[in-house]
Amino acid sequence: MTNVVINTLGGSTQSYSANELQQSTGCRIITPEADDYDARRAIWNGMIDKRPAAVLVTRDEAGIAAAVSFASTNGLLMSLRSGGHNIAGMALCDDGLVLDMQDMKSVTVDPEARTARVQPGASLGDVDRATQEFGLVVPTGINSTTGIAGLALGGGFGWVTRKYGLTVDCLKSVRLVTASGSIITASKTENSDIFWALQGGGGNFGVVTEFTFDLHPVGPEVFAGMLVHPIADFPDVTRALQALVADAPDELTCWAVSRKAPPLPFIPEEWHGREVMVVPFCFIGDLNAAEAATLGVRSIGNPIATHFGPMPFADWQTSFDPLLTEGARNYWKSHDVAAFSDAAIDIIHEAVNNLPSDECEIFFGHVGGAATRIPADATAWPNRQSHFVVNVHTRWQDPADDGKCVQWARKLFQALEPHAMGTRYVNFIPEGDEANNLEDAFGENLDRLVRIKEATDPDNLFRTNINLTRKIPAGVAG
């Protein structure tokens, strides 16, 4: 009989048989000896190589509650896995329990109420496919393999954000297993403090077993595409793009990705592997108005390649998937930038001309429109000012390149710091950086988040996250 030695929250260990774990939790127990152990501990970021004592695979809310109750009662280290897409690898822990919910993928749409009930293992693609059957969407991110749970609990922004807000802005309610193993409902009218904290505060407060989202009409076809510019034009295109989005309609979203050109069929072969600036855009309004509404972005500069037109929104949501496949080594550093100064543009331009690998890129996405019309204290996500999220996305394959790739990202991050807002998007914080970014990530909302964390999870069972443990001076209101 397999013996499982598990780290405790206090730093010691406890030993259980696999059979005992299964009987206590009702979950399938996967130990290091199992044939699928390595597959179950593999996540999107190939840099993360953690070895849990056991993986607890659950398929329902009862299993989640039993696993949490068991871990809480016995003071065991436990991490939560849904999509496994988090850059810092927080879905896993060494020598602890991993509560694996990736098989819980159900998405149930009520088209009349315009709501969707979503289980925590669903991907953005699962959500898009279900909601787009009715011409409806949840505002989410841009990589369809991302898990909805981690994205939503950290904020979530993408092609629909300017029109309908962040993912957390469309969260209607959740079913949540608390640290005690109790199952509660949280919404604006029920357990409202916890609900507020879940709107950007991450997995600090419990395990969401079901999200209910408000849906909005989009598609099923949108007008979208990409414009590819030579990197020499990066300064002029960035300035023009920045001016355009300031006055663009909420239905239009324009971003930028600077990298070496992938071998896409619409890009001339002589440009493959050369540095370029790709400007993807998406218009979710009336298709009859799309040509006129996108003329501004399509008129910027002299692109070397273009590819745009009406297409299914669900397909557009997968456009970047081939460049973001699972298993590569990834390291991110990010800033929020209110506006690009000439100095910041020069810094980024130079960095793109010195990429440490063929897969590295510098991405910036605009968060504006509806997302900025909500008070900063209305949700745990604090930065409601119009801004660009600049993600230094370092990606490579060979572990021997770890040093130069990480160093490149850190150097660029430090160079941009004087030109940034001093805020961070919590979902883009890499492994080892979380302790230094609480104030940056949550701003003036941090004190209230810590108060709620202390009340709902006093033993810090849910700690494998951007962990809210900062001590607040006595007398500070929560």
C-alpha positions, 0 to 999 in steps of 0.5 A: 500500500502506497504511503504518502508523506505530506508537508503540513502548514507548520513545516512538519510532515504527516503520513497517510496511506493512499487508501486513507486519502481516498476514503477521506476525500472521495477523490482519485489519488495519484501518487508519484508511482502512478503512470499519469503522475507526470501528466497530472503535474505538468502545467502550461509553464514548462519552467515549473517542476514541482513534485506534489506528494499526491494529486487529488482528482475531483469531479464534483463539489462534494469532492472539493469540499471533502478534500478542503475539509481534510486538508484544513482539519489536518493542517496540510499544505494544499494547492488548487489546480484548475487550468494550470495556466498561471505563469508562476505555477501556483497550481502546484506545490512541492510535497503537498496535496494538489486539488485537481479540478481540471476535469470539471469543465461544464458550461451551462448557458441560460440564453434568456437570462443571459447567464452562464454557470461555469465549473472551475476546470473550464478553459476560455475556449470551453466558455466561448464555444458554449456562449457563442452558440447564442451569440453571447460572451463573457469578457475573457482573455486572448488565449483559449487554453487559459483556465477561466478560474484563475483568469476570473479571480485575478481580473481578466481582460481581453477583446471585449473589455472596452465594451463590457468590462473585466471578467470580474465585472461580469461575475454575478455569483459563485459557489465557494468552499471555504477553509472550513469545508463549508459551501456558501454562495457569494454575490453582491447581496450574499456574503458580499465582502467575500464576493468583493474580494474574489473580484480580483483577489485571487484564490485566497478565500476559498475554492470556487466550485461554480461561477455564474457570469452575466453574458453580453451580446457579441458575434457570432461574427466579428471584424478582426485581424492583424496588421504586421509592421516592420520593427523599424516603424515601432516608434511611429506606430506606437504613437499613432496607436496610442492616440487612436485608442484614446478616442476609439469606440468601446467596440474597437480594441487594438493591441500590439505584439512585438516579436520575430515574425512567425511563419504565418501564410499571409506574412511574406516569407522573407520576413519570417523570423525577422523582428516585427510589430503585429497590431491585432484588432477586433471590432465587436459592433455592427459588421456593416459599420466595421470597415469605417470603424477600423479604418483608423487602425488600418491606416497607420503606417505602411504594414508589410502584411495584413489579414482581416475581415469578418470571422467567428469570434470563437475562432478569433479567440484562438488566434494566438494559441499556436504561439502559446502552446503548453510546455515551453519555458516562460518568464513574465515581467509586467508594468501598467503604463498610462501612456508611452513616453518617447523614452519608454518607446525607445527602451522597448524598441531597443529590447525588441531588437535584442530578443534573447530567443525566437519566441520572446515578445513584448505585448501591450494590451489596452484596458479602457472603456467600460473597465474604467467607468467603475470605481476603484474600490468597487472590486478588488481589482484596483486600477480603473484608470485607462492604461496599457498592460505591458507584458515582457513575455520571455519564452524559450525551450532550452533550460540552458537559456534560462539565465539570459532570458530571465535577465533580459526580462528583468533588465527591460522591466527595470528600465521601464519602471520610471515610465510606469504607473507602479501598479501590476496585473496580479495574473502576470506576476512570476514565481518568486515575485509575489511578496514584493508586489502586494501593494502594486497589485492591490493598491488601496484595496489591500487593507480590506483584502487582508481583513477579509482573508484573516476572517475567512482563512485565519490559518492561511490554508489557501496560501499557494497564490499571491498570498494576502498576509501583509500585517496591517497596523492596529487601528487601520480600518478594514 
